[in-house]
Amino acid sequence: MKHLRTLLILGALLNALVLLFLLARDPAPEGADAGLGAALEPLVEDATMASARYTLGEAAAKTNLIVISMDALRMDHTGLGGHTGGLTPNLDRFGDEAVVFTNAVSAASWTLPSHMSMWTARWPSVHRVTNKLSLLGQGQMADTTLSPGIETLPNLLCQAGFVCAAFTGGAGVSGRFGFNRGFGTYVDDRAFAGLDYSAPLALEWLQQHKDERFFLFLHGYDSHGQHPLPESIIKGIPYAGSLDGGIEEQARLREEGLAAIQAPGQDASLVGKVGPEDAAFLRGIYGKKVQQADERLGAFLDGVKRLGLLDNTLVVVVSDHGDEFLEHGGLDHGHTLYEEQLHTVFVMRVPGFARKHEVDGVARTVDLFPTLLALLEQPVPAGLDGQSLLPMIRGEEPGRLAFAETDYRLFVHRRAIREGRYKLVLDLQDGERRLFDLEADPLEQRDISSGEPRRTYELEQSLKRWMTEHGTNPQHYLGIRQEPITIF
Ligand SMILES: [Zn+2]
């Protein structure tokens, strides 16, 4: 009897030990000895993937990369961002199998500096590609190009043996600014081209290179004000006003809005020239453009799937900035740092982890490439401003301080800092600061700085400290007035 009891106790202890061992075991068997398929299995099974480790293991060495930039796509005009108009069914479906950053912030509010911050993982004031022309002094201007001393992360991939190609809409992502470093192919010959031009070329290239390890950058201006929408579609939008909705008119209105910025600190003002019905019409056109962009994205993703690439390719869809429709008195983008211009799409499908995982902390597009390098197990250079988002994706970090800058056309100079739900926008020319609570007021219609002096002061100090650390004297632009440069 005594022996039996001892045996039972020992058996129970053994069971408990085995159970403890199983529970304590790392659920992520990195470099598992199974084949590629097994390594790509989700390492944690739960409904949301919230606790998945996002480690590709040995599959990392065989994974390709596709980065798709949907120029000027506002997050709040996508289903992923809460829009209920059904404008983006393809992007939303893609998001059903991906990590979706619901609070992604761009480093700048227009194409050139925003993409360059993604490319270099540096803030605009560090990479200094903030305008197409740079002021040399004495009124002399020169084409801007990225300093050879600043590395682009795509170039690192190309040097690491990826076959690299880019198919873009040119203009603000033209290769000559430094974007094309390392690429074997970089198509940028049609200014403001959409995915209808770039995506078929990209699919053709993929067909030829699908058996090599590749990095593909695809970009289109489909949602952008300078990308045309067929007149028949514009005519279908109910509107009784005098605007025609074409791209020449869009450019004219944009310039009129900028010309109305007569005093430092003023936002663009088309109020009185463009009424609420006109703005609704222009927003309607934008919605149609977003729909068209999404259809083209869907066709491209179908093509990638047909080529059998989804199981070994990391696919990212990102946008560089949004667009304004009179939310702060202007049209277009680049001139302010409000959410309609900064809140961007950032969705990442990691093979083997193909279920939706929303990450709500503040993420930054400057973190894009360090994250991709980390996932692909490529070395991440030291000293970058951006950092891998894997700790945030894994739930180990709540969110980040985000910063944004604009020195648009060398005549508006603004900076913003975002900490959780609060955002401070600082005008460097007149020192005016505005504080917003993005949870209570997502469209930033109420400046709460006077009611929250302490928070305003602390955020402003953090922002100015950050500026000083990144090479900008916060006093430098005080009182400066310049005309906007005309080539933009
Ligand atoms: Zn853009």
Residues whose N, C-alpha, C, O or C-beta is under 5 A from the ligand:
A	BS01	ZN	D71 A72 W110 T111 D320
